[in-house]
Amino acid sequence: MTRGGRSENVEGENRSRNVVIEFPDYQAALDCYRSPEYTQAKKLRASASAGDIIILEGYDGPQP
């Protein structure tokens, strides 16, 4: 994986600060977001909060 990989804004917009949740791969993150279980949880969350969710492909290169 490299910088500039795939990304999808599934809710809201990109921000300057983000919380990162790591998944085994890009497809696993999309599958989790689109799962029936999360769809139900999202209904509860949406009525109580606002958020932005962006799924980004990871970077496996050298780390600082």
PDBQT receptor file of N, H, CA, C and O in Angstrom, charges set to zero:
ATOM      1  N   MET A   1       0.826  -1.166   0.000  1.00  0.00    +0.000 N 
ATOM      2  CA  MET A   1       0.000   0.000   0.000  1.00  0.00    +0.000 C 
ATOM      3  C   MET A   1       0.880   1.242   0.000  1.00  0.00    +0.000 C 
ATOM      4  O   MET A   1       1.970   1.236   0.571  1.00  0.00    +0.000 OA
ATOM      5  N   THR A   2       0.422   2.274  -0.620  1.00  0.00    +0.000 N 
ATOM      6  H   THR A   2      -0.464   2.279  -1.084  1.00  0.00    +0.000 HD
ATOM      7  CA  THR A   2       1.187   3.504  -0.691  1.00  0.00    +0.000 C 
ATOM      8  C   THR A   2       0.325   4.698  -0.324  1.00  0.00    +0.000 C 
ATOM      9  O   THR A   2      -0.899   4.594  -0.253  1.00  0.00    +0.000 OA
ATOM     10  N   ARG A   3       0.967   5.827  -0.093  1.00  0.00    +0.000 N 
ATOM     11  H   ARG A   3       1.961   5.911  -0.150  1.00  0.00    +0.000 HD
ATOM     12  CA  ARG A   3       0.208   7.059   0.129  1.00  0.00    +0.000 C 
ATOM     13  C   ARG A   3      -0.583   7.356  -1.127  1.00  0.00    +0.000 C 
ATOM     14  O   ARG A   3      -0.179   6.991  -2.231  1.00  0.00    +0.000 OA
ATOM     15  N   GLY A   4      -1.703   8.016  -0.954  1.00  0.00    +0.000 N 
ATOM     16  H   GLY A   4      -2.031   8.313  -0.057  1.00  0.00    +0.000 HD
ATOM     17  CA  GLY A   4      -2.517   8.338  -2.110  1.00  0.00    +0.000 C 
ATOM     18  C   GLY A   4      -3.353   7.170  -2.591  1.00  0.00    +0.000 C 
ATOM     19  O   GLY A   4      -3.813   7.158  -3.733  1.00  0.00    +0.000 OA
ATOM     20  N   GLY A   5      -3.554   6.173  -1.715  1.00  0.00    +0.000 N 
ATOM     21  H   GLY A   5      -3.180   6.182  -0.787  1.00  0.00    +0.000 HD
ATOM     22  CA  GLY A   5      -4.365   5.016  -2.072  1.00  0.00    +0.000 C 
ATOM     23  C   GLY A   5      -5.846   5.364  -2.091  1.00  0.00    +0.000 C 
ATOM     24  O   GLY A   5      -6.218   6.537  -2.052  1.00  0.00    +0.000 OA
ATOM     25  N   ARG A   6      -6.661   4.367  -2.149  1.00  0.00    +0.000 N 
ATOM     26  H   ARG A   6      -6.359   3.415  -2.181  1.00  0.00    +0.000 HD
ATOM     27  CA  ARG A   6      -8.105   4.548  -2.216  1.00  0.00    +0.000 C 
ATOM     28  C   ARG A   6      -8.631   5.226  -0.957  1.00  0.00    +0.000 C 
ATOM     29  O   ARG A   6      -8.061   5.097   0.126  1.00  0.00    +0.000 OA
ATOM     30  N   SER A   7      -9.732   5.950  -1.131  1.00  0.00    +0.000 N 
ATOM     31  H   SER A   7     -10.195   6.054  -2.011  1.00  0.00    +0.000 HD
ATOM     32  CA  SER A   7     -10.429   6.528   0.009  1.00  0.00    +0.000 C 
ATOM     33  C   SER A   7     -11.883   6.733  -0.360  1.00  0.00    +0.000 C 
ATOM     34  O   SER A   7     -12.225   6.851  -1.537  1.00  0.00    +0.000 OA
ATOM     35  N   GLU A   8     -12.738   6.776   0.648  1.00  0.00    +0.000 N 
ATOM     36  H   GLU A   8     -12.460   6.681   1.604  1.00  0.00    +0.000 HD
ATOM     37  CA  GLU A   8     -14.159   7.002   0.434  1.00  0.00    +0.000 C 
ATOM     38  C   GLU A   8     -14.728   7.743   1.639  1.00  0.00    +0.000 C 
ATOM     39  O   GLU A   8     -14.661   7.251   2.765  1.00  0.00    +0.000 OA
ATOM     40  N   ASN A   9     -15.287   8.927   1.399  1.00  0.00    +0.000 N 
ATOM     41  H   ASN A   9     -15.341   9.327   0.484  1.00  0.00    +0.000 HD
ATOM     42  CA  ASN A   9     -15.999   9.659   2.449  1.00  0.00    +0.000 C 
ATOM     43  C   ASN A   9     -17.386   9.040   2.532  1.00  0.00    +0.000 C 
ATOM     44  O   ASN A   9     -18.232   9.298   1.676  1.00  0.00    +0.000 OA
ATOM     45  N   VAL A  10     -17.621   8.238   3.538  1.00  0.00    +0.000 N 
ATOM     46  H   VAL A  10     -16.933   8.029   4.233  1.00  0.00    +0.000 HD
ATOM     47  CA  VAL A  10     -18.912   7.567   3.661  1.00  0.00    +0.000 C 
ATOM     48  C   VAL A  10     -19.910   8.392   4.467  1.00  0.00    +0.000 C 
ATOM     49  O   VAL A  10     -21.118   8.180   4.362  1.00  0.00    +0.000 OA
ATOM     50  N   GLU A  11     -19.410   9.338   5.278  1.00  0.00    +0.000 N 
ATOM     51  H   GLU A  11     -18.428   9.510   5.363  1.00  0.00    +0.000 HD
ATOM     52  CA  GLU A  11     -20.255  10.274   6.021  1.00  0.00    +0.000 C 
ATOM     53  C   GLU A  11     -19.470  11.550   6.245  1.00  0.00    +0.000 C 
ATOM     54  O   GLU A  11     -18.324  11.494   6.691  1.00  0.00    +0.000 OA
ATOM     55  N   GLY A  12     -20.052  12.687   5.951  1.00  0.00    +0.000 N 
ATOM     56  H   GLY A  12     -20.983  12.733   5.589  1.00  0.00    +0.000 HD
ATOM     57  CA  GLY A  12     -19.434  13.967   6.283  1.00  0.00    +0.000 C 
ATOM     58  C   GLY A  12     -18.263  14.325   5.399  1.00  0.00    +0.000 C 
ATOM     59  O   GLY A  12     -18.225  13.990   4.215  1.00  0.00    +0.000 OA
ATOM     60  N   GLU A  13     -17.293  15.024   6.007  1.00  0.00    +0.000 N 
ATOM     61  H   GLU A  13     -17.323  15.296   6.969  1.00  0.00    +0.000 HD
ATOM     62  CA  GLU A  13     -16.152  15.526   5.262  1.00  0.00    +0.000 C 
ATOM     63  C   GLU A  13     -14.850  15.242   6.002  1.00  0.00    +0.000 C 
ATOM     64  O   GLU A  13     -14.856  14.853   7.170  1.00  0.00    +0.000 OA
ATOM     65  N   ASN A  14     -13.737  15.441   5.305  1.00  0.00    +0.000 N 
ATOM     66  H   ASN A  14     -13.733  15.756   4.356  1.00  0.00    +0.000 HD
ATOM     67  CA  ASN A  14     -12.422  15.227   5.892  1.00  0.00    +0.000 C 
ATOM     68  C   ASN A  14     -12.087  16.398   6.816  1.00  0.00    +0.000 C 
ATOM     69  O   ASN A  14     -12.414  17.542   6.502  1.00  0.00    +0.000 OA
ATOM     70  N   ARG A  15     -11.453  16.130   7.928  1.00  0.00    +0.000 N 
ATOM     71  H   ARG A  15     -11.188  15.200   8.183  1.00  0.00    +0.000 HD
ATOM     72  CA  ARG A  15     -11.079  17.154   8.923  1.00  0.00    +0.000 C 
ATOM     73  C   ARG A  15      -9.569  17.159   9.111  1.00  0.00    +0.000 C 
ATOM     74  O   ARG A  15      -8.875  16.259   8.636  1.00  0.00    +0.000 OA
ATOM     75  N   SER A  16      -9.058  18.184   9.811  1.00  0.00    +0.000 N 
ATOM     76  H   SER A  16      -9.621  18.914  10.196  1.00  0.00    +0.000 HD
ATOM     77  CA  SER A  16      -7.621  18.265  10.058  1.00  0.00    +0.000 C 
ATOM     78  C   SER A  16      -7.171  17.311  11.161  1.00  0.00    +0.000 C 
ATOM     79  O   SER A  16      -5.994  16.956  11.226  1.00  0.00    +0.000 OA
ATOM     80  N   ARG A  17      -8.104  16.886  12.039  1.00  0.00    +0.000 N 
ATOM     81  H   ARG A  17      -9.060  17.174  11.986  1.00  0.00    +0.000 HD
ATOM     82  CA  ARG A  17      -7.787  15.921  13.096  1.00  0.00    +0.000 C 
ATOM     83  C   ARG A  17      -8.765  14.763  12.995  1.00  0.00    +0.000 C 
ATOM     84  O   ARG A  17      -9.949  14.953  12.720  1.00  0.00    +0.000 OA
ATOM     85  N   ASN A  18      -8.252  13.565  13.222  1.00  0.00    +0.000 N 
ATOM     86  H   ASN A  18      -7.289  13.411  13.446  1.00  0.00    +0.000 HD
ATOM     87  CA  ASN A  18      -9.077  12.370  13.037  1.00  0.00    +0.000 C 
ATOM     88  C   ASN A  18      -8.769  11.321  14.091  1.00  0.00    +0.000 C 
ATOM     89  O   ASN A  18      -7.670  11.283  14.643  1.00  0.00    +0.000 OA
ATOM     90  N   VAL A  19      -9.742  10.478  14.363  1.00  0.00    +0.000 N 
ATOM     91  H   VAL A  19     -10.635  10.509  13.914  1.00  0.00    +0.000 HD
ATOM     92  CA  VAL A  19      -9.544   9.277  15.163  1.00  0.00    +0.000 C 
ATOM     93  C   VAL A  19      -9.328   8.151  14.165  1.00  0.00    +0.000 C 
ATOM     94  O   VAL A  19     -10.074   8.028  13.194  1.00  0.00    +0.000 OA
ATOM     95  N   VAL A  20      -8.323   7.338  14.396  1.00  0.00    +0.000 N 
ATOM     96  H   VAL A  20      -7.716   7.438  15.185  1.00  0.00    +0.000 HD
ATOM     97  CA  VAL A  20      -7.990   6.264  13.465  1.00  0.00    +0.000 C 
ATOM     98  C   VAL A  20      -8.359   4.926  14.089  1.00  0.00    +0.000 C 
ATOM     99  O   VAL A  20      -7.966   4.622  15.215  1.00  0.00    +0.000 OA
ATOM    100  N   ILE A  21      -9.116   4.134  13.344  1.00  0.00    +0.000 N 
ATOM    101  H   ILE A  21      -9.435   4.382  12.429  1.00  0.00    +0.000 HD
ATOM    102  CA  ILE A  21      -9.435   2.760  13.737  1.00  0.00    +0.000 C 
ATOM    103  C   ILE A  21      -8.854   1.864  12.649  1.00  0.00    +0.000 C 
ATOM    104  O   ILE A  21      -9.201   2.005  11.477  1.00  0.00    +0.000 OA
ATOM    105  N   GLU A  22      -7.983   0.956  13.026  1.00  0.00    +0.000 N 
ATOM    106  H   GLU A  22      -7.701   0.841  13.979  1.00  0.00    +0.000 HD
ATOM    107  CA  GLU A  22      -7.288   0.126  12.051  1.00  0.00    +0.000 C 
ATOM    108  C   GLU A  22      -8.054  -1.171  11.798  1.00  0.00    +0.000 C 
ATOM    109  O   GLU A  22      -8.548  -1.811  12.726  1.00  0.00    +0.000 OA
ATOM    110  N   PHE A  23      -8.142  -1.541  10.526  1.00  0.00    +0.000 N 
ATOM    111  H   PHE A  23      -7.741  -1.021   9.771  1.00  0.00    +0.000 HD
ATOM    112  CA  PHE A  23      -8.746  -2.795  10.091  1.00  0.00    +0.000 C 
ATOM    113  C   PHE A  23      -7.694  -3.600   9.338  1.00  0.00    +0.000 C 
ATOM    114  O   PHE A  23      -6.681  -3.039   8.922  1.00  0.00    +0.000 OA
ATOM    115  N   PRO A  24      -7.908  -4.891   9.153  1.00  0.00    +0.000 N 
ATOM    116  CA  PRO A  24      -6.916  -5.711   8.440  1.00  0.00    +0.000 C 
ATOM    117  C   PRO A  24      -6.616  -5.198   7.031  1.00  0.00    +0.000 C 
ATOM    118  O   PRO A  24      -5.487  -5.307   6.554  1.00  0.00    +0.000 OA
ATOM    119  N   ASP A  25      -7.635  -4.638   6.365  1.00  0.00    +0.000 N 
ATOM    120  H   ASP A  25      -8.553  -4.550   6.752  1.00  0.00    +0.000 HD
ATOM    121  CA  ASP A  25      -7.439  -4.086   5.025  1.00  0.00    +0.000 C 
ATOM    122  C   ASP A  25      -8.602  -3.155   4.687  1.00  0.00    +0.000 C 
ATOM    123  O   ASP A  25      -9.570  -3.047   5.439  1.00  0.00    +0.000 OA
ATOM    124  N   TYR A  26      -8.486  -2.496   3.556  1.00  0.00    +0.000 N 
ATOM    125  H   TYR A  26      -7.699  -2.584   2.945  1.00  0.00    +0.000 HD
ATOM    126  CA  TYR A  26      -9.469  -1.502   3.104  1.00  0.00    +0.000 C 
ATOM    127  C   TYR A  26     -10.869  -2.122   2.980  1.00  0.00    +0.000 C 
ATOM    128  O   TYR A  26     -11.852  -1.542   3.442  1.00  0.00    +0.000 OA
ATOM    129  N   GLN A  27     -10.949  -3.277   2.366  1.00  0.00    +0.000 N 
ATOM    130  H   GLN A  27     -10.151  -3.748   1.991  1.00  0.00    +0.000 HD
ATOM    131  CA  GLN A  27     -12.243  -3.921   2.157  1.00  0.00    +0.000 C 
ATOM    132  C   GLN A  27     -12.905  -4.292   3.479  1.00  0.00    +0.000 C 
ATOM    133  O   GLN A  27     -14.126  -4.191   3.601  1.00  0.00    +0.000 OA
ATOM    134  N   ALA A  28     -12.129  -4.717   4.466  1.00  0.00    +0.000 N 
ATOM    135  H   ALA A  28     -11.137  -4.799   4.367  1.00  0.00    +0.000 HD
ATOM    136  CA  ALA A  28     -12.689  -5.056   5.778  1.00  0.00    +0.000 C 
ATOM    137  C   ALA A  28     -13.334  -3.829   6.427  1.00  0.00    +0.000 C 
ATOM    138  O   ALA A  28     -14.378  -3.944   7.068  1.00  0.00    +0.000 OA
ATOM    139  N   ALA A  29     -12.716  -2.655   6.262  1.00  0.00    +0.000 N 
ATOM    140  H   ALA A  29     -11.868  -2.562   5.741  1.00  0.00    +0.000 HD
ATOM    141  CA  ALA A  29     -13.294  -1.421   6.811  1.00  0.00    +0.000 C 
ATOM    142  C   ALA A  29     -14.619  -1.097   6.126  1.00  0.00    +0.000 C 
ATOM    143  O   ALA A  29     -15.593  -0.753   6.794  1.00  0.00    +0.000 OA
ATOM    144  N   LEU A  30     -14.662  -1.204   4.797  1.00  0.00    +0.000 N 
ATOM    145  H   LEU A  30     -13.870  -1.484   4.253  1.00  0.00    +0.000 HD
ATOM    146  CA  LEU A  30     -15.915  -0.962   4.076  1.00  0.00    +0.000 C 
ATOM    147  C   LEU A  30     -16.985  -1.972   4.478  1.00  0.00    +0.000 C 
ATOM    148  O   LEU A  30     -18.144  -1.607   4.677  1.00  0.00    +0.000 OA
ATOM    149  N   ASP A  31     -16.599  -3.232   4.597  1.00  0.00    +0.000 N 
ATOM    150  H   ASP A  31     -15.658  -3.528   4.436  1.00  0.00    +0.000 HD
ATOM    151  CA  ASP A  31     -17.562  -4.268   4.985  1.00  0.00    +0.000 C 
ATOM    152  C   ASP A  31     -18.132  -4.001   6.372  1.00  0.00    +0.000 C 
ATOM    153  O   ASP A  31     -19.326  -4.193   6.602  1.00  0.00    +0.000 OA
ATOM    154  N   CYS A  32     -17.288  -3.560   7.293  1.00  0.00    +0.000 N 
ATOM    155  H   CYS A  32     -16.318  -3.404   7.107  1.00  0.00    +0.000 HD
ATOM    156  CA  CYS A  32     -17.754  -3.247   8.648  1.00  0.00    +0.000 C 
ATOM    157  C   CYS A  32     -18.748  -2.091   8.598  1.00  0.00    +0.000 C 
ATOM    158  O   CYS A  32     -19.819  -2.165   9.200  1.00  0.00    +0.000 OA
ATOM    159  N   TYR A  33     -18.397  -1.030   7.885  1.00  0.00    +0.000 N 
ATOM    160  H   TYR A  33     -17.527  -0.971   7.395  1.00  0.00    +0.000 HD
ATOM    161  CA  TYR A  33     -19.280   0.138   7.806  1.00  0.00    +0.000 C 
ATOM    162  C   TYR A  33     -20.633  -0.227   7.189  1.00  0.00    +0.000 C 
ATOM    163  O   TYR A  33     -21.668   0.287   7.613  1.00  0.00    +0.000 OA
ATOM    164  N   ARG A  34     -20.625  -1.096   6.208  1.00  0.00    +0.000 N 
ATOM    165  H   ARG A  34     -19.784  -1.514   5.863  1.00  0.00    +0.000 HD
ATOM    166  CA  ARG A  34     -21.855  -1.451   5.482  1.00  0.00    +0.000 C 
ATOM    167  C   ARG A  34     -22.582  -2.657   6.076  1.00  0.00    +0.000 C 
ATOM    168  O   ARG A  34     -23.595  -3.091   5.527  1.00  0.00    +0.000 OA
ATOM    169  N   SER A  35     -22.089  -3.202   7.180  1.00  0.00    +0.000 N 
ATOM    170  H   SER A  35     -21.266  -2.849   7.626  1.00  0.00    +0.000 HD
ATOM    171  CA  SER A  35     -22.691  -4.397   7.774  1.00  0.00    +0.000 C 
ATOM    172  C   SER A  35     -24.058  -4.095   8.373  1.00  0.00    +0.000 C 
ATOM    173  O   SER A  35     -24.321  -2.960   8.771  1.00  0.00    +0.000 OA
ATOM    174  N   PRO A  36     -24.932  -5.098   8.441  1.00  0.00    +0.000 N 
ATOM    175  CA  PRO A  36     -26.243  -4.914   9.067  1.00  0.00    +0.000 C 
ATOM    176  C   PRO A  36     -26.129  -4.465  10.528  1.00  0.00    +0.000 C 
ATOM    177  O   PRO A  36     -26.940  -3.673  11.008  1.00  0.00    +0.000 OA
ATOM    178  N   GLU A  37     -25.114  -4.980  11.226  1.00  0.00    +0.000 N 
ATOM    179  H   GLU A  37     -24.455  -5.624  10.836  1.00  0.00    +0.000 HD
ATOM    180  CA  GLU A  37     -24.941  -4.619  12.635  1.00  0.00    +0.000 C 
ATOM    181  C   GLU A  37     -24.621  -3.128  12.786  1.00  0.00    +0.000 C 
ATOM    182  O   GLU A  37     -25.188  -2.447  13.641  1.00  0.00    +0.000 OA
ATOM    183  N   TYR A  38     -23.704  -2.630  11.944  1.00  0.00    +0.000 N 
ATOM    184  H   TYR A  38     -23.244  -3.183  11.250  1.00  0.00    +0.000 HD
ATOM    185  CA  TYR A  38     -23.368  -1.212  12.054  1.00  0.00    +0.000 C 
ATOM    186  C   TYR A  38     -24.509  -0.335  11.544  1.00  0.00    +0.000 C 
ATOM    187  O   TYR A  38     -24.717   0.764  12.058  1.00  0.00    +0.000 OA
ATOM    188  N   THR A  39     -25.235  -0.795  10.560  1.00  0.00    +0.000 N 
ATOM    189  H   THR A  39     -25.066  -1.687  10.142  1.00  0.00    +0.000 HD
ATOM    190  CA  THR A  39     -26.381  -0.030  10.068  1.00  0.00    +0.000 C 
ATOM    191  C   THR A  39     -27.366   0.227  11.199  1.00  0.00    +0.000 C 
ATOM    192  O   THR A  39     -27.903   1.330  11.307  1.00  0.00    +0.000 OA
ATOM    193  N   GLN A  40     -27.611  -0.765  12.038  1.00  0.00    +0.000 N 
ATOM    194  H   GLN A  40     -27.175  -1.661  11.949  1.00  0.00    +0.000 HD
ATOM    195  CA  GLN A  40     -28.497  -0.592  13.194  1.00  0.00    +0.000 C 
ATOM    196  C   GLN A  40     -27.888   0.357  14.220  1.00  0.00    +0.000 C 
ATOM    197  O   GLN A  40     -28.579   1.236  14.736  1.00  0.00    +0.000 OA
ATOM    198  N   ALA A  41     -26.608   0.189  14.521  1.00  0.00    +0.000 N 
ATOM    199  H   ALA A  41     -26.047  -0.525  14.102  1.00  0.00    +0.000 HD
ATOM    200  CA  ALA A  41     -25.932   1.055  15.493  1.00  0.00    +0.000 C 
ATOM    201  C   ALA A  41     -25.883   2.498  14.989  1.00  0.00    +0.000 C 
ATOM    202  O   ALA A  41     -26.011   3.438  15.774  1.00  0.00    +0.000 OA
ATOM    203  N   LYS A  42     -25.701   2.669  13.688  1.00  0.00    +0.000 N 
ATOM    204  H   LYS A  42     -25.597   1.905  13.051  1.00  0.00    +0.000 HD
ATOM    205  CA  LYS A  42     -25.628   4.004  13.097  1.00  0.00    +0.000 C 
ATOM    206  C   LYS A  42     -26.928   4.778  13.323  1.00  0.00    +0.000 C 
ATOM    207  O   LYS A  42     -26.895   5.986  13.560  1.00  0.00    +0.000 OA
ATOM    208  N   LYS A  43     -28.047   4.106  13.252  1.00  0.00    +0.000 N 
ATOM    209  H   LYS A  43     -28.074   3.125  13.060  1.00  0.00    +0.000 HD
ATOM    210  CA  LYS A  43     -29.334   4.766  13.492  1.00  0.00    +0.000 C 
ATOM    211  C   LYS A  43     -29.378   5.356  14.895  1.00  0.00    +0.000 C 
ATOM    212  O   LYS A  43     -29.878   6.466  15.078  1.00  0.00    +0.000 OA
ATOM    213  N   LEU A  44     -28.872   4.644  15.878  1.00  0.00    +0.000 N 
ATOM    214  H   LEU A  44     -28.466   3.742  15.730  1.00  0.00    +0.000 HD
ATOM    215  CA  LEU A  44     -28.835   5.142  17.257  1.00  0.00    +0.000 C 
ATOM    216  C   LEU A  44     -27.834   6.284  17.384  1.00  0.00    +0.000 C 
ATOM    217  O   LEU A  44     -28.127   7.303  18.009  1.00  0.00    +0.000 OA
ATOM    218  N   ARG A  45     -26.670   6.118  16.801  1.00  0.00    +0.000 N 
ATOM    219  H   ARG A  45     -26.432   5.290  16.293  1.00  0.00    +0.000 HD
ATOM    220  CA  ARG A  45     -25.629   7.138  16.870  1.00  0.00    +0.000 C 
ATOM    221  C   ARG A  45     -26.057   8.428  16.184  1.00  0.00    +0.000 C 
ATOM    222  O   ARG A  45     -25.825   9.516  16.712  1.00  0.00    +0.000 OA
ATOM    223  N   ALA A  46     -26.673   8.319  15.027  1.00  0.00    +0.000 N 
ATOM    224  H   ALA A  46     -26.861   7.436  14.598  1.00  0.00    +0.000 HD
ATOM    225  CA  ALA A  46     -27.038   9.496  14.237  1.00  0.00    +0.000 C 
ATOM    226  C   ALA A  46     -28.039  10.396  14.961  1.00  0.00    +0.000 C 
ATOM    227  O   ALA A  46     -28.033  11.611  14.762  1.00  0.00    +0.000 OA
ATOM    228  N   SER A  47     -28.882   9.821  15.784  1.00  0.00    +0.000 N 
ATOM    229  H   SER A  47     -28.886   8.834  15.945  1.00  0.00    +0.000 HD
ATOM    230  CA  SER A  47     -29.872  10.633  16.492  1.00  0.00    +0.000 C 
ATOM    231  C   SER A  47     -29.281  11.322  17.727  1.00  0.00    +0.000 C 
ATOM    232  O   SER A  47     -29.925  12.187  18.321  1.00  0.00    +0.000 OA
ATOM    233  N   ALA A  48     -28.066  10.944  18.114  1.00  0.00    +0.000 N 
ATOM    234  H   ALA A  48     -27.542  10.241  17.632  1.00  0.00    +0.000 HD
ATOM    235  CA  ALA A  48     -27.466  11.485  19.341  1.00  0.00    +0.000 C 
ATOM    236  C   ALA A  48     -26.167  12.252  19.104  1.00  0.00    +0.000 C 
ATOM    237  O   ALA A  48     -25.669  12.904  20.021  1.00  0.00    +0.000 OA
ATOM    238  N   SER A  49     -25.603  12.188  17.883  1.00  0.00    +0.000 N 
ATOM    239  H   SER A  49     -26.008  11.658  17.138  1.00  0.00    +0.000 HD
ATOM    240  CA  SER A  49     -24.315  12.826  17.653  1.00  0.00    +0.000 C 
ATOM    241  C   SER A  49     -24.114  13.143  16.174  1.00  0.00    +0.000 C 
ATOM    242  O   SER A  49     -24.877  12.698  15.317  1.00  0.00    +0.000 OA
ATOM    243  N   ALA A  50     -23.085  13.912  15.899  1.00  0.00    +0.000 N 
ATOM    244  H   ALA A  50     -22.465  14.274  16.595  1.00  0.00    +0.000 HD
ATOM    245  CA  ALA A  50     -22.691  14.202  14.517  1.00  0.00    +0.000 C 
ATOM    246  C   ALA A  50     -21.286  13.668  14.324  1.00  0.00    +0.000 C 
ATOM    247  O   ALA A  50     -20.481  13.683  15.256  1.00  0.00    +0.000 OA
ATOM    248  N   GLY A  51     -20.989  13.204  13.142  1.00  0.00    +0.000 N 
ATOM    249  H   GLY A  51     -21.643  13.193  12.385  1.00  0.00    +0.000 HD
ATOM    250  CA  GLY A  51     -19.651  12.680  12.900  1.00  0.00    +0.000 C 
ATOM    251  C   GLY A  51     -19.331  12.622  11.426  1.00  0.00    +0.000 C 
ATOM    252  O   GLY A  51     -20.216  12.713  10.575  1.00  0.00    +0.000 OA
ATOM    253  N   ASP A  52     -18.066  12.469  11.140  1.00  0.00    +0.000 N 
ATOM    254  H   ASP A  52     -17.348  12.395  11.832  1.00  0.00    +0.000 HD
ATOM    255  CA  ASP A  52     -17.573  12.301   9.786  1.00  0.00    +0.000 C 
ATOM    256  C   ASP A  52     -16.813  10.990   9.753  1.00  0.00    +0.000 C 
ATOM    257  O   ASP A  52     -16.017  10.711  10.650  1.00  0.00    +0.000 OA
ATOM    258  N   ILE A  53     -17.047  10.187   8.736  1.00  0.00    +0.000 N 
ATOM    259  H   ILE A  53     -17.694  10.413   8.008  1.00  0.00    +0.000 HD
ATOM    260  CA  ILE A  53     -16.355   8.904   8.624  1.00  0.00    +0.000 C 
ATOM    261  C   ILE A  53     -15.732   8.822   7.237  1.00  0.00    +0.000 C 
ATOM    262  O   ILE A  53     -16.416   8.928   6.219  1.00  0.00    +0.000 OA
ATOM    263  N   ILE A  54     -14.419   8.633   7.226  1.00  0.00    +0.000 N 
ATOM    264  H   ILE A  54     -13.864   8.547   8.053  1.00  0.00    +0.000 HD
ATOM    265  CA  ILE A  54     -13.682   8.505   5.985  1.00  0.00    +0.000 C 
ATOM    266  C   ILE A  54     -12.879   7.219   6.064  1.00  0.00    +0.000 C 
ATOM    267  O   ILE A  54     -12.155   6.992   7.033  1.00  0.00    +0.000 OA
ATOM    268  N   ILE A  55     -13.003   6.393   5.063  1.00  0.00    +0.000 N 
ATOM    269  H   ILE A  55     -13.590   6.577   4.275  1.00  0.00    +0.000 HD
ATOM    270  CA  ILE A  55     -12.255   5.140   5.016  1.00  0.00    +0.000 C 
ATOM    271  C   ILE A  55     -11.084   5.361   4.055  1.00  0.00    +0.000 C 
ATOM    272  O   ILE A  55     -11.272   5.685   2.883  1.00  0.00    +0.000 OA
ATOM    273  N   LEU A  56      -9.864   5.175   4.587  1.00  0.00    +0.000 N 
ATOM    274  H   LEU A  56      -9.711   4.912   5.539  1.00  0.00    +0.000 HD
ATOM    275  CA  LEU A  56      -8.642   5.413   3.823  1.00  0.00    +0.000 C 
ATOM    276  C   LEU A  56      -7.813   4.145   3.739  1.00  0.00    +0.000 C 
ATOM    277  O   LEU A  56      -7.741   3.368   4.690  1.00  0.00    +0.000 OA
ATOM    278  N   GLU A  57      -7.199   3.951   2.606  1.00  0.00    +0.000 N 
ATOM    279  H   GLU A  57      -7.258   4.583   1.833  1.00  0.00    +0.000 HD
ATOM    280  CA  GLU A  57      -6.270   2.833   2.468  1.00  0.00    +0.000 C 
ATOM    281  C   GLU A  57      -5.005   3.149   3.244  1.00  0.00    +0.000 C 
ATOM    282  O   GLU A  57      -4.535   4.287   3.237  1.00  0.00    +0.000 OA
ATOM    283  N   GLY A  58      -4.462   2.164   3.900  1.00  0.00    +0.000 N 
ATOM    284  H   GLY A  58      -4.843   1.239   3.905  1.00  0.00    +0.000 HD
ATOM    285  CA  GLY A  58      -3.306   2.368   4.770  1.00  0.00    +0.000 C 
ATOM    286  C   GLY A  58      -2.006   2.603   4.067  1.00  0.00    +0.000 C 
ATOM    287  O   GLY A  58      -1.911   2.526   2.842  1.00  0.00    +0.000 OA
ATOM    288  N   TYR A  59      -1.006   2.891   4.861  1.00  0.00    +0.000 N 
ATOM    289  H   TYR A  59      -1.084   2.954   5.856  1.00  0.00    +0.000 HD
ATOM    290  CA  TYR A  59       0.356   3.122   4.399  1.00  0.00    +0.000 C 
ATOM    291  C   TYR A  59       1.277   2.191   5.171  1.00  0.00    +0.000 C 
ATOM    292  O   TYR A  59       1.354   2.268   6.397  1.00  0.00    +0.000 OA
ATOM    293  N   ASP A  60       1.975   1.311   4.461  1.00  0.00    +0.000 N 
ATOM    294  H   ASP A  60       1.912   1.247   3.465  1.00  0.00    +0.000 HD
ATOM    295  CA  ASP A  60       2.852   0.334   5.101  1.00  0.00    +0.000 C 
ATOM    296  C   ASP A  60       4.327   0.659   4.934  1.00  0.00    +0.000 C 
ATOM    297  O   ASP A  60       5.177  -0.184   5.222  1.00  0.00    +0.000 OA
ATOM    298  N   GLY A  61       4.645   1.849   4.480  1.00  0.00    +0.000 N 
ATOM    299  H   GLY A  61       3.955   2.534   4.247  1.00  0.00    +0.000 HD
ATOM    300  CA  GLY A  61       6.024   2.206   4.244  1.00  0.00    +0.000 C 
ATOM    301  C   GLY A  61       6.771   2.596   5.506  1.00  0.00    +0.000 C 
ATOM    302  O   GLY A  61       6.285   2.354   6.612  1.00  0.00    +0.000 OA
ATOM    303  N   PRO A  62       7.936   3.190   5.360  1.00  0.00    +0.000 N 
ATOM    304  CA  PRO A  62       8.752   3.603   6.503  1.00  0.00    +0.000 C 
ATOM    305  C   PRO A  62       7.959   4.546   7.420  1.00  0.00    +0.000 C 
ATOM    306  O   PRO A  62       7.200   5.395   6.953  1.00  0.00    +0.000 OA
ATOM    307  N   GLN A  63       8.150   4.379   8.698  1.00  0.00    +0.000 N 
ATOM    308  H   GLN A  63       8.767   3.689   9.077  1.00  0.00    +0.000 HD
ATOM    309  CA  GLN A  63       7.475   5.212   9.688  1.00  0.00    +0.000 C 
ATOM    310  C   GLN A  63       8.466   6.186  10.278  1.00  0.00    +0.000 C 
ATOM    311  O   GLN A  63       9.658   5.889  10.347  1.00  0.00    +0.000 OA
ATOM    312  N   PRO A  64       7.992   7.360  10.709  1.00  0.00    +0.000 N 
ATOM    313  CA  PRO A  64       8.916   8.348  11.302  1.00  0.00    +0.000 C 
ATOM    314  C   PRO A  64       9.547   7.855  12.588  1.00  0.00    +0.000 C 
ATOM    315  O   PRO A  64      10.341   8.569  13.200  1.00  0.00    +0.000 OA
TER     316      PRO A  64
